[in-house]
Amino acid sequence: MTRWLWLSLIVILLDQSTKQIAEALLTHAQPVNVLPVFSFTLLYNKGAAFSFLSDQAGWQRWFFILLALGVSTVLIVWLRRLKREERWTAVALALIIGGALGNVIDRILFGQVIDFLHFHYGDHDFPAFNIADSAITVGVAIMLLDALVLSRHRS
């Protein structure tokens, strides 16, 4: 099932290219409103999801790199062991791997993750994110859907 790693590669390429476009066209922390609830806003995150540990002295960069590489390795081994009929699990794992590695590239090259997609409503806003984060989220959602619904249907 490692043939699904092409999907990981697409996620990485799309993620890295959109981040570079965002850096070229946007000014840090200056939103470009697209819809009343959505803007492109270039931000940098030295932490994990929701800026967790972003205020630390820098050790978190290496911690998150090692964590993502370790998790990606485990997921690749899991992917290799899947049966042919476990396509949705393969898709989910490939998306998560691509997202994790997309953010690892940022951490290695820049010491932080580039975010630029920002949803907001009034005074409320969701933390900015990127394509890699989206791929991880969609991958986890597919895994949950597969585990809770589709696996019962296959049985």
N, C-alpha and C positions, 0 to 999 in steps of 0.2 A: 504493500500500500504506500510505499515511499514515493510512488509516482505522483502523489498529491502534493509533494513539496514544490511543484511548479506554482501552486497557489500561494505558498509562502513567499516565493521569489517575487511574484506579482505584487503582493502586499508590500514587501520591502521596497521595490522599485517605485511604486505609487506613493508610498509614504515619504521616501527620501526626496523624490522629485517635487511633491507638493510642499514639503518643508522648505526646500531651496527657493521655490517660487514665492512662498510667503515671506521669506527673508529678503528676497530681492524687491518685492513690491510693497511691503508693509513697513511701517515704523513701529518700533517697540511700544506696546501699551496704548497705541492710538487706534481705536476701533474704526473699521470701515463697515458701516451698517448696510446690510443686504436686505433684511426684512425687519419688521419691528421687534422680532424675537431672536434674530440671528445676526452676528457680525463676524468679520474676519478680524481677529485681534492677535497680533504677534506677541507671545509671551514665552518665557523660559522657565522651566521647572527643574530644579536640582534634586527634587525629591521623587516620590512615587505618586500614585493616584491621589488626587485632591491635595497635592503638594505635601504629602506626608513626609516628614523628616527633611524638608527643603531648607530649614533653618540651621541645619547641623554644619559642622566645620569642614566637610568635604569627604569624610569617610564613607558617606552613604553612596557616593558615585560608584566606588569600587564594590561595595556591598550589592547594589542593584545590578551591576554588570555581572558579577559572579552568580547572583541569584537567577537572573534571566537566562544566562548560559546554562546553568544547571538544570533549570526547569525545561528549557528547550531540548536539552539532551535527553531528559526523561521522556518528553513528549515524542521525540523522534523514535526512541526505542519502542514506545507504545504504538506509534503509527506503524512501525515495521511489523508488529505482531498482530495487527488487525486482520480480520477475515474480510474477504471480498465484499460480503453483504453489509459490512459496517461502514458504508460510504459516508453517511452523515457524521459519524465520529471522526472519520479521516478528514473531512472538510473542516470540521471544528478545530481539530488539532493543527491542521495546516494554517488556518487563520491565526490561531493563538501563537504559533511558532513565528510566523511572519511578523506579527505585531510586536512580539517580545524582541526579536532581533532588530526590527526597525528602530526601536527605542534604544537598544544597546549601541547601535551605530552612533546615535546622537551622543550618548554618554561617553563613548570612547573618543569621538572626534572633538566634541565641544564641552564635555563636562556637565551637560544639561540636556534636557529634552525640549525640542521646539514644539510649541503648541500654537494653534492659530484658529481653531473652530470654537466659536463661543456663542452659547445660547443664553438668553436672558429675558426677563420679563419684569418690567418696572424696576424696583430696587433689588430684585432677586436675580441671581445668576448662577449658572452651572459652571464649574471650573472649565477653563479652556482645555481642548484636547486636540488630537491629530488623527490621521488615518490609521496609524499603528494601534492607538487606543481603541478606535472603532472596530478594527479587526479582532482585537482581543475580546471586546464586549460581544460582538456578533458570534464569535467562536464559542464563548461560554454559553450564550443563549441557545445556540444550536445543540451543544452538549446536553443542556438541561432538557430541552425539548425532546431530544433523542432518548434520553434516559427515562423521562417521565411519560412520554406519549408514544413515540415511534417504536421503541423496543417492545412495548406491550403489543403493538399491532403486528410486529414480526413474529411474535411467539405463537 
